[in-house]
Amino acid sequence: MTLENVREIFGDTIQLSKYCFICAEDFWEIFKSVNDPYSYDEYTAIDNGEKGYKEFLDRCKEEGLLR
């Protein structure tokens, strides 16, 4: 996955929750090993329920950003 993929899918500033944001660059650093930038399963495998992105990723899947 490229930084440009992150920006296209999620934007420059990603709102994780009501008061929690992350910039595209930092998000990319965490998830850059994702091969398919639309793959929910790849993101959740990296998060592994430990990094705190699961709720955000679930929401992205529900909204159709990830599959």
N, C-alpha and C positions, 0 to 999 in steps of 0.2 A: 504494500500500500504506500502511496505517496502522500506528502503533505497536501498536495493539491486535491487528492481524493477526499481527505478530511474536510478541507474547506468547501468543496462542492457539496458534500453530503450534510455536514453539520454546521458550517459557517466558520468565521474567524474566531468568534467567542462562543463557546458551547455552554449552555445553561444546563447544569446537571440536576439542580433542584431550585427551589424558590430563591435561595440566597447563595448558591454555590455555582461558580463558573470556572471554566478552564479554557486557556487559549488553545487554538488549533495545534500549535507547535508542541505544547506539553502533552496533549492528547495523543498526537502522532508518536511522540517518543515512547509512550507506554504501549501503544498498539501497532507499531510500525511493522511487526512481523506478520500481521494479517495479510493473507494473499488475496482474498476476495473482499473488497471494502464494503460489500453489502451483506456479508455473512454474519448473522447473529451468533452462530455457534463458534466461530473463530474468536470473536470478541469475548464471549463468555468463557471460553477456554483459557484465555490469557488472564481475565479477571479472576477466575477460579473462586468466585465468592469471597475474595479476600481484599480486593482493592477498592471496593465500594462503588463500582460502576454498574452493578447488576440491575438495579432499579431503573437507572437511566437507559440501559440497553433494552430492558423489557419494554419501556415506554416507546423507544425508537422502533421496535418491532411492531408494537400495536399500531403505531402511526404509519407504518409502511416504509420507513426509511431503511430498515434492515429486513432481511428475509431468512 
